[in-house]
């Protein structure tokens, strides 16, 4: 049986409470993190214990962390990477003492994901995040500043105001990092940490690039099936795994997301699923987030859930970016109501598949 979760940003930074999450039928897991720990530093055991205690006190479980972010020095391949890798290894050991089973992470240069509008208003009155390919052509600093001006007080991950000042330095440091070099640096990282993961029984689940295409001249190495095959081949272990995000991979219409699920779940390389839908709109490459329903998006979520059911998936899943609806003004893409509706829809599909089996 799949384990349904809900991403939570902590009591200080998330307007959604654990008690509200607990009331969403079928939800047993919180997908959390320690967002204030500087990237590259060791996560202290006492802070992990505090987070776990908060979640369990609300009647939920904490078994997936999203994310333990990876320092840019590791991705660039600087000599200092060994110190940050050692810190990452210790964080894995610390998390294992508190029952963590999966760490979701990404290996995207500079930023975690990008949209060109964080509050596009749809005809139904809801707000969603969107991406227009033409708007990411030009100077990266100007583009990101334009997006931030429309962000309703929120910053894109990796482009927080204090980090925005370092844009030129970061791009300069990545100037010699092409896709081949980035893959080499990922393998170096995996070869160092996967043995620790095996000892600690924690799976590393790499998240796809979002959107799955090169941007600003920076390489992308998790865009499609070929990339997925290359990643799992870098270190032959079920602990070197993948997060399959239906939205991120689905942003490229050439990716057959249900087929990818069938292939990599069968290989025991996909312990974590992000279930979300997107709608293609405008020019090729343009899209916006949508509700989770197949009828409102471009991804067939029934086939997604059927692929999980047919492969006897018993891992972790959570709804991902949804709409902000019913007057909700919180974090873009991470409101309570539409993600709760998404869980109800996904659980309904699963129940129908179970009873039809």
N, C-alpha and C positions, 0 to 999 in steps of 0.2 A: 504494500500500500504506500502510495506516495505521501510525503511529509510536507504539508502546506505551511508556508511561512509568510512573513510580512516584514519588509525592511523598516527598521526603526533607527532614528538618528539620535536617540538619547533624550532624557527628560529635560535637559537644558536647551536643546536645539530643535526639538520636534514638538509641534503643537498637538500631535496625536499621542494619546496616553496608552500605556500598556493595558489598562483596563478596557479601553475601547477596542484594542486589537483582540483581546481575549473574547470579546463578544461576537466576533466574526465567525459564524459557524464553520467548523472544519479546520480552523487555524490552530496549529499546535506549536509552531516555531516562530521565534523572532530571529531575523537576520540582522546582526548588529556589528558594531565596531567601536573602537576608541578613537574618535575623530580628532581629538586634541593632541594626540601624541605626535611629535614631529616625525616626518617621514625619515626612515632610516634608524630611528631609535628603538630600543628594546621596550616592548610592552610590559609594564610591571605586573607582577602576579597579583598584587593587592587591587589594582584597577580592574583586572580581568575578573577577579573574585567578586568585586562590587557589582559589575555589570551582570554577571551570572545570577547573583543573589536577587537583584532587581527583577530580572526576567522571571526567575522561578517563583518569586513571591507573588507574581501576577498569575501563576498557574500555567506558564508557558515554558518552552525549552529553548536553550541557546546552544546550537550545535553547528551553526554556519556563521563564519565571519566574513563580512564584505565591507571593507577590504583591509588587508595589511599592505599598504602601498609600497611600491618598490622605488628606491632612490634613483634619481636620474644618473648618478655615477655608475650604477650597475648597467643601466640600459646603454649608456654611452661607452662603457668599457674602460673607465679610468682605473688607475692603480688603486685608488681608494675604495674600489668596489668590494674588496675582500673584507674590509672592516664592516661595511653595511650588510654583506652577506652573513657574516658571523652574527651580527645583531638579529638578522632575520631568522637564523637558525635557533637562536635563543628564544625568540618570540614564539616560534613553533613549539618548542619544548614547554614554554610557559602555558600556552593555550591548551596543550594536550592534557595538562593536569586538571583542567576544568571541563573536560568532556567535549572539546571542539573536534568535529569530524571533517569539516571542509573549510578551506580558505579560498574564497573567490578573489582573483587578482587580475590585473591587466598588464600588458607590456607595451602600452601606447606611449610614444614619445611626447613629452611636454604636457599634454592634456588628456583627460579620461574620455571625454566624448564632446561633441560640439553640435549645437543647434544654432540657427540664425535668428530664431524668434522663440522666446520662452513663453509667450502668451498670445498665440494666434487665436482669435475668436472665431469659432465655428458657427454655422447657421443655427445650431440648437442653443447657442448662448454660452456654451462651455469654452474653456480656454485650454489650449494644448501647445506643446512644443513642436516646432517645425524646422525643416531644413530646406534651404534653397541653394542649389549648387552654385548658381551664378554669383551669390553673395559671398562666396569664399574665394573669389578670385581677386588678387591684389595683395596689398601689404597686410600681413597678419595682425600687426598691432592696431591698425585702423579698423580692421574687420571685427576684432574682438571687442574693441571699445564701442563700436556701433551696436553689437549684440548686447553688451552690458548696459547700454543706455535704455534698452527695451526689457530689462530683466526683472523689473518690479522689485528691486532691492536685493535680488539674488545674484550670485556669481556662478559662472560656469566652472565646473571642477577643473583645477589646474590653472585657472585664470582669475583667481581671487585678486583683489586690488593690489595687495602687497606683493604678489607674485607677478602681476602684469608688468611691473617696472623692470622685471628681469627678462622680458620676452627676447630682446635682442641678444642678450648673453646666451640664453638657452638655445636659440636658433643657431648661433655661431658654434656652440659646442656640439650640436648635432650635425653640423655641416658635412662631416666626413662619415656619418653613419647612414649607410644605405641599407636596403632590406637584408642583404647577405650578412652585413656586419651585425645588424640587430638580431638576426637569428643566431649568429655565433655567440652573442652576449647572453641571449636567452638560454642557450644550451649550457653555457658556463654556469649560469645561475641555477639551472635545474640539476646539473650534475652535482652541485654543492648541497642543495637542499633536499632533494628527493630521498637520499638515504636517511636523513633526519626524519622526514615525513613517514618513511616506512617504520622506523623505530617507534614513532609517536602515534601511528595510526591516524594520520591526518592527510587528506587528499588535497592537492593543489589543483584548483579548477580555473584555468585561464579563461578570461572573458573575451569575446570577439571585439574587434575594432569597431568603433561606432562614430560615423558611418564607415562601412567596410571598403574604404577607398583611400588612396594617398591624398593628403591635404597639406598645403603649404610646402610641398617638397619633402615632407617627412614620410618615412617608410611606414607601411602597414603590413603585418605578418600574420594576422588571423582574420582573413576575409572570406574564406571559402573552404571547400572540401580539401583541396590540395594543401592549403595551409594547415588544416587540422591534422591531416596525415603526417605532415612534416613535424608538427609540434609533438605528437605522441611518439614519433620515432626518435626524437632527440634523447629521450631517456626511457628505456623500455620497462615501464612499471605502471601498474594501475593507479599509483599515487601521483603520477604525472597525468593529469586529467584536464577536462575542458568544461567550462560553463557553456551551455548552449542557450544563447539568448535569441528567441524567435524573432524579436524585433530587429536587433542589430544585423543578424545574418539575413533576415527577410528584407532588409533595405536594398539588397541586391536581388532583383527578381530572378536572376539566374540560379540563385541558391534554392535548392529543393529542401526546405527545412524539415519536413517530416522524414524524408529519406536520410538526412544527416542524423536525425535523432535515432532512427532505426540502426544505422551503421555503428554509431559510436556508443550508444547504450549497450548494444550487443557485445561490444568490445570491452565493456566495463570501464569506459573512459569518459563518461558524462554523468557525474554524481549530482549535478546542480543544473536546474532549468530556470531561466527567466522567461515567463510566459507573458508576452505583450503583443499587441497588434499595431500595425501602422497602415496608413492610407497613402498610396501614390497619388500625387496631385501636381499639376503643372508640368514643367519640362522634365525630361529623363533625369533621374537622380534626385528629384524633389519628393518630399514626403512630409506627412505630419502624423503625430501620434493619434490614436483613436481609442474608442472603447475596446474591450477585449473581444467583443462579438465578431464572428466571421462576417456577418452581414454589414458591419460598419467599417471593416478594414479590408486590406488586400491579402491577408494571410488566413488560410483556412484553419482556424483553431480546433475545429473538430478533428481534422486529420493530424494535427499536432498531438492532441490528447490520445487519439487512436494509436499513433505510433508509440507513445509512451506505454499505453495499455498493452499493446501487442508484444512489446519487448519486456513486459513484466517489471517496468521501472518502479523501484521502491526507494528512490533517493529523495532529494529535496527540490522543492519548486516554490516559486513565489510569483505573484503578479508583478509586472514591472510598470513602467511609465503609463499613467492613465491621464484622463482629463481632470481638470479642476472644475467641479460642478456644484450646483446648489449654493452659490455664493461663497464657496471656499476660496481662500486667498493665501494658502500656505505655500510651501515649497513647490515650485513647478514640477509637475509630473508625479508628485508623491503625496497627493491628497488622500484622505481617508475614504471618501465615499466611492469613488470610481474603482479604486483598488479592491474595496470590499465587494462591490458588485462583480468585479472580475473574479474574485475567489468563488463567489456563489455560482457564476457561470461555469468556471473550470470544474468545480466540484460536481455540478449538474451533469456536465458532459461525462465526467468520470463514472458517476453513478449509473448513467444510461449504458455506458460501455460495459460496466461490471454486470448489470442485469441482463444485457443482451448476449453475454458470453456463453 
